[in-house]
């Protein structure tokens, strides 16, 4: 494993609690609820490891900017996404500079090593496919690398390597949290439970408005006046059934999630955590940021479900 190591600090006599936050796009807003509920029961993790959206939440929490992230995610619209689009497709659909400016507004400009809570950000080396752990350097750069979903968000060049979405190598970074010196490991997974099946979300006016399936392409057309992009079918329309042919982004993102779920289960089998926190968010779409309240509530409920196990291990909760 290739990694970038930073200081883990000194060990206390009390067990050090680490929290790993997994990948899951908009579903990662459930991590906000996880952290809120852990705080409510008197537990603040001594260290964090995050992958993809989990990295963004981990950094924002450590920087004391979790509320900023929640507000920014709630306000995301397809028009805002369209403003970030890079028409030259230079490494991804989203412009690298505009994305960095957005992340800087939300997360601030701290370096990882200066955060009051140690954070490990997990990314993937584009050439080798191996995971890379970042514990030093600009937090915004690290998060941009960890969320760099291939084809959508651009890779980040760092120390002679192109770095991509950490979910490609370690979607639930238990090993990264363990390497930081944690004695007790909690992990918040946004994947599917083995016995859980996805159910279609209710077709309500709110859902239809939030998931306008012309999406960012329609917004981009509005911005550029380029009608030629309109025929591309990106998503299923609201109200369409599973019998309807999926759009190209339906295929891409469902395939990515299926692969990540499998990889996560395999990694957990080899390197398990002490307590798995599993918010029930499978019925929420990967880009339904408008359902932030539902996602945060799911994270809170998931912590309550396992609080007896947390209390037994840590003496807190």
C-alpha positions, 0 to 999 in steps of 0.5 A, spaced: 500 500 500 502 506 498 501 512 503 503 518 505 504 518 513 503 524 518 503 524 526 498 520 529 500 524 536 501 521 543 497 515 546 492 516 552 490 511 557 483 511 555 482 507 548 482 512 542 476 511 538 477 512 530 471 513 526 471 511 518 466 514 514 464 511 507 463 513 500 456 514 497 455 521 494 449 525 497 447 519 501 454 521 505 450 527 508 447 521 513 455 521 516 453 528 518 447 525 523 452 520 525 457 525 528 451 529 531 448 523 534 455 521 537 456 527 540 449 527 543 451 521 547 458 524 549 463 521 544 467 525 539 472 520 535 479 521 536 481 520 529 477 520 522 478 516 516 474 518 510 473 516 503 469 520 497 463 524 501 466 521 507 472 525 506 469 531 505 464 530 512 471 528 516 474 534 514 469 539 515 467 536 522 475 536 524 475 543 521 469 545 525 465 547 519 460 541 519 454 546 518 457 549 512 457 543 509 450 541 510 448 548 508 452 547 501 449 540 500 442 542 501 443 548 496 446 544 490 441 544 484 442 542 477 444 549 475 449 550 480 452 543 477 452 546 470 456 552 472 461 547 474 461 543 468 468 543 463 466 543 456 473 541 454 472 535 458 479 535 461 479 529 466 472 530 467 465 533 466 467 538 472 472 544 471 478 543 476 478 550 478 471 551 479 471 545 484 477 547 488 473 554 489 467 551 491 470 546 496 475 552 499 468 556 500 465 550 504 471 547 507 476 552 508 483 552 507 486 548 512 492 543 511 490 536 514 496 536 519 493 542 522 486 540 523 485 539 531 482 532 530 487 527 525 484 526 519 486 520 514 483 522 507 483 515 502 484 516 495 486 511 489 492 512 485 490 512 477 496 508 474 496 502 480 489 502 482 492 502 489 489 506 495 493 512 497 492 515 504 493 523 505 494 526 512 498 532 510 497 538 505 491 542 503 485 539 505 481 541 499 486 538 495 485 531 498 478 532 498 478 533 491 482 527 490 478 523 494 471 525 491 474 524 484 469 519 481 472 517 474 469 521 468 465 526 472 470 529 477 477 530 475 483 527 478 488 531 482 495 531 481 499 530 487 507 528 488 507 525 481 501 521 481 494 522 479 489 521 484 482 518 483 476 517 488 478 513 494 472 508 493 475 505 487 480 502 492 477 502 499 470 505 500 469 504 507 476 506 510 477 501 516 484 500 515 486 507 514 483 509 521 486 503 524 493 505 522 492 512 525 492 509 532 485 507 534 484 502 539 476 502 538 474 502 530 467 505 528 465 505 521 459 508 518 457 504 511 452 507 506 452 500 502 447 495 502 446 490 508 446 483 505 439 482 507 437 489 504 433 490 497 433 497 494 426 500 494 424 505 489 423 512 492 415 515 492 413 519 486 411 525 489 412 532 487 418 534 491 421 528 489 420 529 481 422 536 482 428 534 485 430 529 481 428 532 474 431 527 469 434 532 464 438 534 470 445 538 469 444 537 461 438 541 461 441 546 466 447 546 461 443 547 455 440 553 459 447 556 460 450 555 453 444 554 448 447 548 445 440 544 444 444 538 441 446 535 448 438 535 449 437 528 446 442 524 451 438 520 455 441 521 462 436 518 467 429 515 467 424 520 468 420 520 474 414 515 475 418 510 469 418 503 472 424 498 472 421 496 465 423 503 462 430 503 459 435 506 464 439 512 462 446 512 461 448 515 468 443 510 471 447 505 468 454 508 470 452 510 477 448 503 479 454 499 476 459 503 480 455 502 487 454 495 486 462 494 485 463 499 491 458 494 495 462 488 493 469 491 495 466 494 501 464 487 504 470 483 502 474 488 505 470 488 512 471 481 512 478 481 512 479 487 516 472 488 520 471 494 525 468 493 532 461 497 531 458 498 524 453 503 523 449 502 517 444 508 516 438 506 512 439 510 505 438 505 500 432 508 497 435 515 496 438 517 490 446 518 489 444 525 487 438 527 492 441 532 496 435 535 497 433 530 502 438 532 507 434 532 512 432 525 511 439 523 510 441 526 517 436 523 521 437 516 518 445 517 520 442 519 527 437 513 528 443 508 525 447 510 531 441 510 536 441 502 533 448 501 535 449 505 542 449 499 546 455 496 543 458 503 543 457 504 550 459 497 552 466 498 548 467 505 550 464 506 556 461 512 553 454 513 550 
